[in-house]
Amino acid sequence: MSSVVLDKVTKVYPGGHLAVDRVSLKAENGEFLVLLGPSGCGKSTLLRMIAGLEEITGGDLWLDGKLANQLTPRERDVAMVFQNGALYPHRTVRGNMAFPLEIAKEDPGAVRERVEHLSKALHIEETLERRPHTLSGGQRQRVAMGRAIVRQPKIFLMDEPLSNLDAGMRTELRMEISSLVRSLGVTTIYVTHDQVEALTLADRIAILNRGVLQDVGTPAQIYNDPATAFTAAFLNSQQLNLMAAGVHTPQNAYVLLDFGPHHLILPWSDPRAYATSQHVGHQILVGMRPDGLAPVPESYEGPSIFGRVRALEYHGHEWMAYVECGIPAAPVPEPPDQRVTANGHKRDRAGLRGMVRRLFAQEEELPPQERVGAGGVAGGIHRRSDLIVRLGSRPVWRVGDPAKVAVDLTRVMLFTPDGARIDPPRR
Ligand code: ADP
């Protein structure tokens, strides 16, 4: 077992591409840490730097309290499994799994025992005498995992090990990885772009975007209490409603979130009201998950937004409504393109603020096929002024109906224009 500490670890590829930008992170002894983020965000680069397969441009890597930047992969005592767990084709499953122990000249009896024990844990004991080409994709990945872990490394690194498998096999193997790794107690860092994999496997999730660490926490923390708009949007099976709002404090009576055609009121008793009032006269970003919104009768007097139902979408277990309400959707703030300039790292925060301001002033609707944010919506029916509302199992509205939408203020998320939470979560 071993801990992994990254201290402002940075990777600049030749040509100036900043792939990982000052990431500080710790995986505790025996922890299962998942690195999550969209394709190209720097997850594999980070993993490869931990493994010693990629040079660290800046910052420090500590393995079990020892500075490891200059250590060779072998000295780091890590094992890695890739997307295509390549096996030796002319060796049997047993031969593949035993190989790292044979190289280390371990006692043949102990090798046999260890391989058989691990093959049972991985449910491949029936395949031990077979060659890789006779195995299914799932079985091959199990063998690759067995071979990586057989010599009991201090750290287990996995780079999208399930992404080449079909959905059923992914679910099955996911559960097995989880129980195997936990029973062995090996510190594991697991890379994926799949939010379900991350939520189901991780002790903690670290979420990356464009090389920048967005949030770190338990699955429940980062789902329910995300630190950034990017995290909220990325960890959302339905699309996040994200809108710009002006902040006012009329007669100092309360905090008003002004969406143009609609507004919401935060009373001073709301724990976020004071922090929000610091943005008075400016725009902020307001995030609402579709399940934090609900259809209500016209007589409802609580916090609400009014619109017209433009489309209904059937998801099998639930209906979603697209309510046209005239509030333009804001794009999820992204860190600017990662280029190293002559004077070091450059962040264009003023540019992002300008973008939110322009959006706020935007009257025109984009073409219907235009989509915003992460996740996407099937059918291409989301427009930039639709509020997406979860209806549950009954479609209480019909298309064209006037629609009053109750807003659960406790579930509304408030972000600065560059996407950081106005009321940062405690971790
Ligand atoms: P992820 O694993 O999240 O998909 P990667 O770590 O593979 O992302 O890549 C992060 C960024 O670095 C991408 O923009 C990718 O194109 C770039 N990149 C990866 N490897 C190299 C390389 N060897 N040389 C230059 N750029 C690279």
Residues whose N, C-alpha, C, O or C-beta is under 5 A from the ligand:
A	BS01	ADP	Y13 P14 H17 A19 P38 S39 G40 C41 G42 K43 S44 T45
